[in-house]
Amino acid sequence: MHKQTHLFIDGVMTTASGEQELPVTDSFTEDIFASYRSASHDDVHRAVAAARAAWIGWSATPLAERIAAVRRVAAALAEKAEALTTAISREVGMPRKLAARIQVDAPAAAWNSYADIAADMIWETRMGHSLVQHVPVGVVACITPWNYPLHQITGKVAPALLAGCTVVLKPSEIAPTSAALLAEAIQQADLPPGVFNLVYGTGPDIGEMLISHPGIDMVSFTGSTRAGSHIAAIAGSQIKRMALELGGKSAALVLPGADLPTAVKATLASCMLNSGQTCSSMTRLLVQRNALPEVEQIVRERIGGYRMGDPADAATRLGPLVSANQREKVQAMIDSAVAAGARSVGDEQSVPDHGFFIPATVLSDVTPAMTIAMEEVFGPVLCIMCYDDIEDGIALANGTEYGLAGTVWGPVTPDTLDVARRIRAGQVDINGAPFNPSAPFGGFGKSGIGRENGCHGIQEFLEPVAIQLPTPFTESLSEYIS
């Protein structure tokens, strides 16, 4: 078993002085395959102090040098692709073939993409007699979840560094290995000491300390709505900048005239990706009532293809959930929905002898009164809900407290686009349009505050500053002031 006892503080690997050992479990074998020693409160103080000291120089470092540093990190991460894939697949349970592409290759490439975007951004503009600069917020605490560990770390750390911020990262204790490998990559890329710091620990202990630490200027968090609400209360009381990417209960709204087989197939795929452990997955399939029999038949024909098994097996399409606790929570929500009148569609599937598995589950006859229709499940569970007319369907799509993502399926007409415009979500796809990593991602309501990805992701870590220029300055320094 691998034992990680080192944190990354002020540019060096340093022994953690915390007493708690954090076990990391293989979600398929159910064996503990690694442990990470938690930081102590003294370690956190040292990490924040290092980030504060480094911020003075890093924020003043020319953009071209920050971009070059981020590109070196990207190159070092690419060299660690095999180790990252193995670790994340074991921690999270995503089939290895998918994990390599989605969990590793995409976020590793995103470091270069962010660098490209930063190079094209306008960092200083004239507005009348004012010069508007976009300056780094300061020291950022990045707190990330377990479901897409490297992706979520990348979406915070890379843009923060490009913005000129310094970082203290606390990854999820359930899936910390990618953060450890990133620290190695950053050390290899020779970033200045203190620009990036890594501590391990639980949310209630180390996470809580980071959020409330007076040396932290901003908190960037991805996780549950419950945790996000708690973080917002603490950060808000200290008037700290925050970005919160939280839960979702996204709907695929299928309009009359849509390609029904394609819509059902794509919605199933979205819901089952990463065993349903995706905040933006389509977990509600909204169909016109008269289409329900055909929809259920399509589901019966396809659901058996989500074969459970070892994530390392190329034939596996549905891996285990991340933990026994997560499996119990998801099963309890399914049982509660069935007790309330929901009906399972498809044949019962045999579950492997070990691993935290929940079979691909599709529930029909789901109503808005059921908890499973309103709350995030974070498991491979799709709810089919019926509407009578398009207005009813739109109301149903917007009928939860979340607003992270959505999909509209319909004919290629202006009416379909008009419906998409009325969906209250941060990102809405039409007819299966692919994910765009350069477009902003984030939500309304209980899905959070702020946006990630693309230039919007970098802008989250910037503050506008207006410098008012008197006439002699604008006349004398016209070549210097753009």
C-alpha positions as CSV (number, residue, x, y, z in Angstrom):
1,M,0.0,0.0,0.0
2,H,1.3,3.4,-0.9
3,K,1.6,5.8,2.0
4,Q,1.8,9.5,1.2
5,T,3.2,11.5,4.1
6,H,4.3,14.7,2.2
7,L,2.5,17.9,1.5
8,F,3.8,20.5,-1.1
9,I,4.5,23.8,0.6
10,D,6.6,26.7,-0.6
11,G,8.1,24.8,-3.5
12,V,9.2,21.7,-1.6
13,M,7.8,18.3,-0.5
14,T,7.5,18.6,3.3
15,T,6.3,16.0,5.8
16,A,2.7,16.5,7.0
17,S,2.5,17.0,10.7
18,G,-1.1,16.1,11.1
19,E,-2.1,12.9,13.0
20,Q,-4.9,11.6,10.8
21,E,-4.3,9.0,8.1
22,L,-6.8,9.3,5.2
23,P,-7.4,5.9,3.5
24,V,-8.0,5.7,-0.2
25,T,-10.2,2.8,-1.3
26,D,-10.3,1.0,-4.6
27,S,-14.0,1.3,-5.6
28,F,-14.0,-2.1,-7.4
29,T,-11.9,-4.4,-5.0
30,E,-13.1,-2.4,-1.9
31,D,-9.5,-2.6,-0.7
32,I,-7.5,0.3,0.7
33,F,-4.6,0.9,-1.7
34,A,-3.2,4.1,-0.4
35,S,-3.2,6.5,2.5
36,Y,-2.5,10.2,2.8
37,R,-1.5,12.0,6.0
38,S,-3.6,15.0,6.8
39,A,-2.1,18.4,7.3
40,S,-2.0,20.0,10.7
41,H,-3.3,23.5,11.4
42,D,0.3,24.6,11.5
43,D,0.8,23.2,8.0
44,V,-2.1,25.2,6.7
45,H,-0.7,28.4,8.3
46,R,2.6,27.7,6.5
47,A,0.9,27.0,3.2
48,V,-1.1,30.2,3.3
49,A,1.9,32.2,4.4
50,A,3.9,30.8,1.5
51,A,1.1,31.7,-0.9
52,R,0.9,35.2,0.5
53,A,4.6,35.8,0.2
54,A,4.7,34.4,-3.3
55,W,1.8,36.5,-4.5
56,I,3.8,39.7,-4.5
57,G,6.2,38.4,-7.2
58,W,3.8,36.2,-9.1
59,S,1.1,38.8,-9.6
60,A,3.8,41.1,-11.0
61,T,5.3,38.4,-13.3
62,P,4.7,39.2,-17.0
63,L,1.8,37.3,-18.5
64,A,4.0,35.7,-21.0
65,E,6.1,34.1,-18.2
66,R,3.0,32.9,-16.4
67,I,1.7,31.3,-19.6
68,A,5.1,29.6,-20.2
69,A,5.0,28.2,-16.7
70,V,1.5,26.8,-17.2
71,R,2.6,25.2,-20.5
72,R,5.4,23.5,-18.6
73,V,2.9,22.1,-16.1
74,A,0.8,20.7,-19.0
75,A,3.9,19.0,-20.5
76,A,4.8,17.4,-17.1
77,L,1.2,16.3,-16.6
78,A,1.1,14.6,-20.0
79,E,4.1,12.5,-18.9
80,K,2.1,11.2,-16.0
81,A,-1.0,10.2,-17.9
82,E,-0.7,6.5,-17.3
83,A,-0.3,6.9,-13.5
84,L,-3.1,9.4,-13.4
85,T,-5.5,7.1,-15.3
86,T,-4.8,4.1,-13.1
87,A,-5.2,6.1,-9.9
88,I,-8.4,8.0,-10.9
89,S,-10.0,4.8,-12.3
90,R,-9.4,3.0,-9.0
91,E,-10.5,5.9,-6.8
92,V,-13.6,6.9,-8.7
93,G,-14.6,3.7,-10.5
94,M,-14.9,5.1,-14.1
95,P,-14.0,2.5,-16.7
96,R,-10.3,2.9,-17.6
97,K,-10.9,3.6,-21.3
98,L,-13.2,6.5,-20.5
99,A,-11.0,7.7,-17.6
100,A,-8.0,8.0,-19.8
101,R,-9.9,10.2,-22.2
102,I,-12.2,12.2,-19.9
103,Q,-10.5,12.2,-16.6
104,V,-6.8,12.6,-17.7
105,D,-6.3,13.6,-21.4
106,A,-9.0,16.4,-21.4
107,P,-7.9,18.2,-18.2
108,A,-4.2,17.8,-19.1
109,A,-4.9,19.4,-22.5
110,A,-6.9,22.1,-20.7
111,W,-3.8,23.6,-19.1
112,N,-2.6,24.5,-22.6
113,S,-6.1,25.7,-23.6
114,Y,-6.2,28.0,-20.7
115,A,-2.8,29.3,-21.7
116,D,-4.0,30.0,-25.2
117,I,-7.1,31.8,-23.9
118,A,-5.0,34.0,-21.5
119,A,-2.7,35.0,-24.3
120,D,-5.8,36.3,-26.3
121,M,-7.6,38.1,-23.4
122,I,-7.6,41.9,-23.1
123,W,-6.2,42.7,-19.6
124,E,-6.3,46.5,-19.8
125,T,-8.8,48.8,-21.6
126,R,-9.6,52.4,-21.9
127,M,-13.0,53.7,-20.9
128,G,-13.3,57.4,-21.4
129,H,-10.6,59.0,-19.2
130,S,-10.3,55.8,-17.2
131,L,-7.8,53.0,-17.6
132,V,-9.5,49.7,-16.5
133,Q,-7.1,47.0,-15.4
134,H,-8.0,43.4,-14.5
135,V,-5.8,42.4,-11.5
136,P,-5.5,39.1,-9.6
137,V,-7.8,38.6,-6.6
138,G,-4.9,37.4,-4.4
139,V,-4.5,34.1,-2.5
140,V,-7.1,31.5,-3.5
141,A,-8.2,28.4,-1.6
142,C,-9.2,25.7,-4.1
143,I,-11.3,22.9,-2.6
144,T,-12.2,20.2,-5.1
145,P,-14.4,17.1,-5.2
146,W,-13.7,13.4,-6.0
147,N,-15.9,12.7,-9.0
148,Y,-13.6,14.4,-11.6
149,P,-10.5,15.1,-9.5
150,L,-8.0,16.3,-12.1
151,H,-10.6,18.1,-14.1
152,Q,-11.9,20.1,-11.1
153,I,-8.4,20.9,-9.9
154,T,-7.4,22.1,-13.4
155,G,-10.6,24.3,-13.7
156,K,-9.5,26.2,-10.7
157,V,-5.7,26.1,-10.4
158,A,-4.7,26.7,-14.0
159,P,-6.9,29.9,-14.5
160,A,-6.0,31.2,-11.0
161,L,-2.2,30.9,-11.8
162,L,-2.7,32.6,-15.2
163,A,-4.6,35.4,-13.5
164,G,-1.7,36.0,-11.2
165,C,-3.1,34.5,-8.1
166,T,-1.4,32.0,-5.8
167,V,-3.1,28.9,-4.6
168,V,-3.6,26.6,-1.7
169,L,-5.3,23.4,-2.9
170,K,-7.2,20.9,-0.7
171,P,-8.4,18.0,-2.9
172,S,-11.0,15.5,-1.8
173,E,-9.6,13.0,0.7
174,I,-11.5,10.3,-1.3
175,A,-9.5,10.9,-4.5
176,P,-6.3,12.8,-3.7
177,T,-3.8,11.0,-6.0
178,S,-4.1,13.3,-9.0
179,A,-3.4,16.3,-6.8
180,A,-0.2,14.6,-5.6
181,L,0.9,14.0,-9.2
182,L,0.1,17.6,-10.1
183,A,2.3,18.8,-7.3
184,E,5.1,16.7,-8.8
185,A,4.4,18.2,-12.2
186,I,4.5,21.7,-10.8
187,Q,7.8,21.0,-9.0
188,Q,9.1,19.6,-12.3
189,A,7.9,22.7,-14.2
190,D,9.9,24.9,-11.8
191,L,7.2,27.3,-10.7
192,P,8.4,29.8,-8.1
193,P,8.1,28.6,-4.5
194,G,4.8,29.3,-2.8
195,V,2.8,29.9,-6.0
196,F,1.1,26.5,-5.7
197,N,0.7,24.7,-2.3
198,L,-1.0,21.4,-1.6
199,V,-2.5,20.2,1.7
200,Y,-4.6,17.1,2.5
201,G,-7.4,16.8,5.0
202,T,-11.1,16.5,5.5
203,G,-13.6,19.3,4.7
204,P,-14.8,19.9,8.3
205,D,-11.1,20.2,9.5
206,I,-8.6,21.5,6.9
207,G,-11.2,22.7,4.5
208,E,-13.0,24.7,7.2
209,M,-9.7,26.2,8.3
210,L,-8.8,27.3,4.8
211,I,-12.2,28.9,4.2
212,S,-12.0,31.0,7.3
213,H,-8.3,31.8,7.2
214,P,-7.7,35.5,7.2
215,G,-4.8,35.1,4.7
216,I,-7.2,33.7,2.0
217,D,-8.7,36.2,-0.3
218,M,-11.0,33.9,-2.3
219,V,-12.5,30.5,-2.1
220,S,-13.2,28.4,-5.2
221,F,-15.2,25.3,-4.3
222,T,-16.9,22.5,-6.2
223,G,-19.1,20.0,-4.3
224,S,-22.5,19.6,-2.7
225,T,-25.0,22.4,-2.4
226,R,-25.2,21.7,1.4
227,A,-21.4,22.2,1.7
228,G,-21.5,25.2,-0.6
229,S,-24.1,26.9,1.5
230,H,-22.0,26.5,4.6
231,I,-18.9,27.8,2.8
232,A,-20.9,30.8,1.5
233,A,-22.0,31.7,5.0
234,I,-18.4,31.7,6.2
235,A,-16.9,33.5,3.2
236,G,-19.7,36.0,3.1
237,S,-19.3,36.9,6.8
238,Q,-15.7,37.8,5.9
239,I,-16.6,39.5,2.6
240,K,-14.4,37.1,0.7
241,R,-14.7,36.5,-3.1
242,M,-16.2,33.1,-3.8
243,A,-16.9,30.8,-6.8
244,L,-19.2,27.8,-6.1
245,E,-20.0,25.1,-8.6
246,L,-22.6,23.0,-6.8
247,G,-25.2,20.3,-7.5
248,G,-27.6,19.8,-10.4
249,K,-30.8,18.1,-11.4
250,S,-30.6,18.7,-15.1
251,A,-33.5,17.9,-17.5
252,A,-33.5,16.6,-21.1
253,L,-36.7,18.1,-22.5
254,V,-37.9,16.2,-25.6
255,L,-40.2,18.2,-27.8
256,P,-42.8,16.8,-30.2
257,G,-41.1,16.0,-33.5
258,A,-37.7,15.3,-31.9
259,D,-35.6,12.2,-32.9
260,L,-36.9,10.1,-30.0
261,P,-34.5,7.1,-30.2
262,T,-31.4,9.5,-30.4
263,A,-32.7,11.6,-27.5
264,V,-33.3,8.7,-25.2
265,K,-30.0,7.1,-26.1
266,A,-28.1,10.3,-25.5
267,T,-29.9,11.0,-22.2
268,L,-29.1,7.5,-20.9
269,A,-25.5,8.0,-21.8
270,S,-25.3,11.4,-20.1
271,C,-27.0,10.0,-16.9
272,M,-24.8,6.9,-16.7
273,L,-21.5,8.6,-17.4
274,N,-19.1,8.1,-14.5
275,S,-21.9,5.9,-12.9
276,G,-24.1,9.0,-12.6
277,Q,-21.5,10.8,-10.5
278,T,-21.6,13.9,-12.7
279,C,-23.2,17.1,-11.5
280,S,-24.3,18.2,-15.0
281,S,-25.6,14.9,-16.2
282,M,-29.2,14.7,-17.5
283,T,-31.0,12.9,-14.7
284,R,-34.6,13.8,-15.8
285,L,-36.0,12.8,-19.1
286,L,-39.1,14.9,-19.9
287,V,-41.4,13.5,-22.6
288,Q,-44.8,14.2,-23.9
289,R,-47.3,11.8,-22.2
290,N,-48.4,10.1,-25.4
291,A,-44.7,9.3,-26.2
292,L,-44.1,7.4,-22.9
293,P,-44.7,3.9,-24.2
294,E,-42.2,4.3,-27.0
295,V,-39.7,5.9,-24.7
296,E,-39.9,3.0,-22.2
297,Q,-39.5,0.5,-25.0
298,I,-36.3,2.3,-26.2
299,V,-35.0,2.2,-22.6
300,R,-35.7,-1.5,-22.3
301,E,-33.7,-2.2,-25.5
302,R,-30.7,-0.1,-24.4
303,I,-30.3,-0.4,-20.6
304,G,-28.9,-3.9,-20.7
305,G,-25.9,-2.6,-22.5
306,Y,-24.6,-0.9,-19.4
307,R,-22.6,-3.8,-18.3
308,M,-21.1,-3.6,-14.8
309,G,-17.6,-4.9,-14.0
310,D,-14.0,-4.2,-13.4
311,P,-13.1,-0.7,-14.6
312,A,-9.9,-2.1,-16.1
313,D,-11.9,-4.4,-18.3
314,A,-12.5,-2.8,-21.8
315,A,-16.0,-4.4,-21.9
316,T,-17.2,-2.6,-18.7
317,R,-19.6,0.3,-19.4
318,L,-20.7,1.0,-15.9
319,G,-18.2,1.1,-13.0
320,P,-18.9,1.1,-9.3
321,L,-19.7,4.2,-7.2
322,V,-17.0,5.8,-5.2
323,S,-17.8,4.3,-1.8
324,A,-20.1,2.1,0.2
325,N,-21.7,5.2,1.7
326,Q,-22.5,6.6,-1.7
327,R,-24.0,3.3,-2.8
328,E,-26.3,3.1,0.3
329,K,-27.4,6.7,-0.3
330,V,-28.3,6.1,-3.9
331,Q,-30.1,2.8,-3.1
332,A,-32.1,4.5,-0.4
333,M,-33.3,7.2,-2.8
334,I,-34.4,4.5,-5.4
335,D,-36.2,2.5,-2.7
336,S,-38.0,5.7,-1.5
337,A,-39.1,6.5,-5.0
338,V,-40.5,3.1,-5.7
339,A,-42.3,3.2,-2.4
340,A,-43.9,6.5,-3.5
341,G,-45.1,5.0,-6.8
342,A,-42.2,5.1,-9.3
343,R,-41.8,2.1,-11.6
344,S,-38.6,0.6,-12.7
345,V,-38.2,0.1,-16.4
346,G,-36.1,-2.8,-17.7
347,D,-35.0,-6.2,-16.5
348,E,-33.2,-6.6,-13.2
349,Q,-29.4,-6.9,-13.6
350,S,-27.0,-9.1,-11.7
351,V,-24.5,-7.1,-9.6
352,P,-20.8,-8.2,-9.3
353,D,-19.8,-9.9,-6.1
354,H,-17.7,-6.9,-5.0
355,G,-17.4,-3.3,-5.8
356,F,-19.8,-0.4,-4.9
357,F,-22.2,-1.1,-7.7
358,I,-25.7,0.2,-8.4
359,P,-27.2,-1.1,-11.7
360,A,-28.2,1.4,-14.4
361,T,-31.7,2.3,-13.2
362,V,-34.5,4.1,-15.0
363,L,-37.7,5.0,-13.1
364,S,-40.9,5.9,-14.8
365,D,-44.1,7.4,-13.4
366,V,-42.0,9.9,-11.5
367,T,-43.8,13.0,-10.3
368,P,-42.6,16.4,-9.0
369,A,-43.8,15.4,-5.5
370,M,-41.1,12.7,-5.2
371,T,-37.8,13.5,-3.6
372,I,-35.9,11.8,-6.4
373,A,-37.4,14.2,-8.9
374,M,-36.1,17.3,-7.0
375,E,-32.9,16.2,-5.4
376,E,-29.5,15.2,-6.8
377,V,-28.9,11.4,-6.6
378,F,-25.3,11.2,-7.8
379,G,-25.8,7.7,-9.1
380,P,-26.9,5.9,-12.3
381,V,-30.6,6.8,-12.0
382,L,-32.7,8.4,-14.7
383,C,-36.2,9.7,-13.9
384,I,-38.8,9.8,-16.7
385,M,-41.4,12.5,-16.2
386,C,-44.3,13.3,-18.5
387,Y,-45.7,16.7,-19.6
388,D,-48.9,17.6,-21.5
389,D,-47.9,20.6,-23.5
390,I,-44.7,22.5,-24.2
391,E,-45.4,25.2,-21.6
392,D,-45.9,22.4,-19.0
393,G,-42.6,20.8,-20.2
394,I,-40.7,24.1,-19.8
395,A,-42.1,24.6,-16.3
396,L,-41.2,21.0,-15.4
397,A,-37.6,21.5,-16.7
398,N,-37.3,24.7,-14.6
399,G,-39.2,23.2,-11.6
400,T,-36.3,22.4,-9.3
401,E,-34.1,24.6,-7.1
402,Y,-31.1,23.8,-9.4
403,G,-30.0,25.2,-12.7
404,L,-26.7,23.8,-13.8
405,A,-27.4,22.3,-17.2
406,G,-30.1,21.2,-19.6
407,T,-30.8,19.7,-23.0
408,V,-33.6,20.4,-25.5
409,W,-34.4,17.9,-28.2
410,G,-36.6,19.0,-31.1
411,P,-36.9,19.8,-34.8
412,V,-34.4,22.2,-36.4
413,T,-36.6,25.2,-36.1
414,P,-36.6,28.6,-34.4
415,D,-39.2,27.2,-31.9
416,T,-36.6,24.7,-30.5
417,L,-34.1,27.5,-30.0
418,D,-36.7,29.6,-28.3
419,V,-37.4,26.8,-25.9
420,A,-33.7,26.4,-25.1
421,R,-33.5,30.1,-24.4
422,R,-36.2,29.7,-21.7
423,I,-34.4,26.9,-19.8
424,R,-33.1,28.4,-16.6
425,A,-29.6,26.7,-16.6
426,G,-26.0,27.8,-17.0
427,Q,-25.4,25.6,-20.0
428,V,-28.1,24.3,-22.4
429,D,-27.5,21.9,-25.3
430,I,-29.7,21.4,-28.3
431,N,-30.0,18.0,-30.0
432,G,-26.8,16.6,-28.4
433,A,-24.4,19.4,-29.3
434,P,-21.0,18.6,-27.9
435,F,-19.5,20.1,-24.7
436,N,-17.5,23.2,-25.4
437,P,-14.7,23.7,-22.9
438,S,-14.2,27.3,-23.9
439,A,-17.8,28.2,-23.1
440,P,-18.8,29.3,-19.5
441,F,-19.9,26.6,-17.1
442,G,-21.9,27.2,-13.9
443,G,-25.4,27.4,-12.6
444,F,-28.4,29.3,-11.2
445,G,-30.0,28.9,-7.9
446,K,-28.6,26.0,-5.7
447,S,-26.2,25.1,-8.5
448,G,-23.9,27.8,-7.4
449,I,-22.2,31.2,-8.1
450,G,-19.7,32.1,-10.8
451,R,-18.5,30.4,-14.0
452,E,-15.6,28.1,-15.0
453,N,-14.0,27.3,-18.3
454,G,-12.6,29.6,-21.0
455,C,-12.0,33.3,-20.5
456,H,-14.9,33.3,-17.9
457,G,-12.9,30.9,-15.8
458,I,-9.9,33.2,-15.7
459,Q,-12.1,36.2,-15.1
460,E,-13.4,34.6,-11.9
461,F,-9.9,35.2,-10.4
462,L,-9.6,38.9,-11.5
463,E,-11.0,42.1,-10.1
464,P,-11.4,45.3,-12.3
465,V,-9.6,48.4,-11.2
466,A,-10.3,51.8,-12.6
467,I,-7.4,54.3,-12.8
468,Q,-8.8,57.8,-13.6
469,L,-6.4,59.7,-15.8
470,P,-6.2,63.5,-15.9
471,T,-5.8,65.2,-19.3
472,P,-2.0,65.7,-19.0
473,F,-1.5,62.0,-18.6
474,T,-3.7,61.0,-21.5
475,E,-1.9,63.5,-23.7
476,S,1.7,62.9,-22.6
477,L,1.5,59.1,-22.3
478,S,-0.7,58.3,-25.3
479,E,1.8,55.8,-26.7
480,Y,2.1,54.0,-23.3
481,I,-1.6,54.0,-22.5
482,S,-3.6,51.8,-24.9
